[in-house]
């Protein structure tokens, strides 16, 4: 919904079959049945359905197939361990369920609870949910507007609609103007005709966008891609094994047992759990930096962000009015000008501008004067006026729209021209101007000067933006304010001044999910956007994503919620509304953007750890799959038992959880899942490891005459040892002995696991015992092979 043209009030009364006397009770009741309650609809997914969905997907399918095969051949120990891993993975995923319902709940809680409505010609207080189109409602200072409406009578309203449109100052409204549901009345009293309720309001449209926004994370897509790759490989190898075993006329149970071994070997059982724990520990680290992660997958998304769309008001700026440099005429000093402006201000009404001016006036001088009369601002006169007495007698002082004040003054024409020029210069910079005048001894109004007001940038915004840009991230300002204001702030912050008006970029009724290529290109090339409405923000994020960008969006208001939800990383800044926090992935607890750079660096470190683990885990899985299959197909023997493979998964993966604490480097540029390159590298490392396995297997069998049972133990130990040494190769892109070196926690976990594996193989616990000589040979070969693997990985990367 874009900014509306001013509607015709008479036409609206006719369309809604209403009048200034409001609706009858029976008509309102019928319309409530027709339009429904003035509330936001919410789609809910039961907890049971959410839980069941965690058992659906490539990796869960593999685990479930393995569990079924284990049960068929009554391998209950295998079945129990496999089932435990399935439940663990599903439990972790269930905790990370969707937050769409939370965002909608926060939006609903923001709506007004009560409303004063004229029914049957009488005023009555009713629940806001019972309001219908055609109702006449009363609006006064402090109210939250309960529905979209047209102001039909009364002097004027000052409406704060920053949470909806992003405008930093209250907007003056008169008869015939539109007022939006969810806005807050700062001044005045008026009556209004309700035109839309519930989901059909501007506020409701925002809620619908939140509900429709959101996408599958790159993390989910990558895990899905890895799962599909492994399923395809498993299916192909299983088909070859089944055909071969049927040709050899093996029994069905024997074939199932062989397929079970292959399926277990092909499952990166702990991969979802290890990645989730890595992100969870990363989230804990970020929380210590005052950034709360509400959606774990946002960590890896943050590492890949290359465009940051930042709201202006309250994010890049302080969201508080400040007096700028004034232009003086008859006033002797800025101090005198501010004192005179304060005398023309109300200390009773809760007006933002009056409060600012009074707070800036020097108290000692202000107390020398007495305000005898005061005429508040109204849209017709466009000024305030006060009768004042002081040390030099009585006088009148006015404050208001600068051109109105200038025209009332008796200053010389050249002074008036200079004042008008100053006003135009302020307007070009997006500053609000106020004219101040007072009567002299001849009772003539004399222009004292022009005050300028603006919302200044935060003290740290420019430095943070520079740091963000140095990290390879483009920053775009997205604001509901005018283009002039946006350009002025953007220029001060070094963001570039190529700001576009959203109404010029987006035509009416444009499908934000399917923008044409020329508009997407314009969005990509712009430095920012002004006069932006909620669906514009959503469309901007969507267009950038369709152009291949990873997008982060910061915001604090209801108007930001849809874009926060759609963005790869939605960032709610300090002081954000409940709706913005619920829709966001990252919630900042300190003002401004100063902690975003720290969060990006930390996210890139976390992502580097995840990439290291995935490289290692997929390579090990391919190694096991191909080694088991090749042994069955070529040598007609099973190199490992099912229980060995399950033990191998536990010994390999459980200690690797400590990779979350590993020392690593933050990449200087955004990172992303390069799935094709990752799978290619993992496949090469996995196949080279298969060669390593067969070299040891052939040497042990033909040169060392190791019996078949002990040979399985040798291969079991070799896979445990070589697996963890492969992790050292995958930790970073340098040689494995170079910095950054492994953390103490990771090193101790691996050493402990290796000692445990040696004890198991030497003592004969669950596997046939082997000699110290064989253990030494396994270690020697694995260490030598690290160099081969490291060379291969560097060539692949």
ABEGO torsion letter per residue (X at the ends): XBBBBBBBAAAAAAAAGBBAAEBBAAAAAAAAAAAEBBBBBBBBBBAAAAAAAAABEAAAAAAAAAAAAAAAAGBAAAAAAAAAAAAAAAAAAAAABBAAAAAAAAAAAABBABBBBBBGGBBBBBBAAABBBGBBBBBBBGBBBABBBBBABEABBBBBAAAAAGBABBBBBBBGBBBBBGBBBABEBBBBBBABBEAABAAAAAAAAAAABEBBBAAAAAAAAAAAAAAAAAAAAAAAAAAAAAAAGBBAAAAAAAAAAAAAAABBAAAAAAAAAAAAAAAAAAAAAGBBBABAAAAAAAAABABBBBBABGAABAGBBBBBBBBBBABABAAAAAAAAAAABBAABBBAAAAAAAAABBAAAAAABBBABBBBBBAAAGBBBBBBBBAAEBBBBBBEBAAAAAAABABBAAAAAAAAAAAAAAAAAGBBBBBBBBBBAAGBBBBAEBBBBBBBBBAAAAAAAAAAAAAGBBBBBBBABBAAAAAAAAAAAGAEABBBBAAAABBBGBBAABBBAAAAAAAAABAEBBGBBAAAAAAAAAAAAAAGBBBBBBBABAAAAAAAAABABBBBBBGBBAAAAAABABBBABBEAAAAAAAAAAAAAAAAAAAAAAAAAAAAAAAAAAAAAAAAAAAGBBABBAAAAAAAAAAAAAAAAAAAABBBBBBABBBBBBAAAAAAAAAAAAAAAAAAAAAAAAAAAAAAGBBAAAAAAAAAAAAAAAAAAAAAAAABABBAABOBBBBAAAAAAAAAAAAAAAAAAAAGBGBBBBBAAAAAAAAAAAAAAAAAAAAAAAAAX
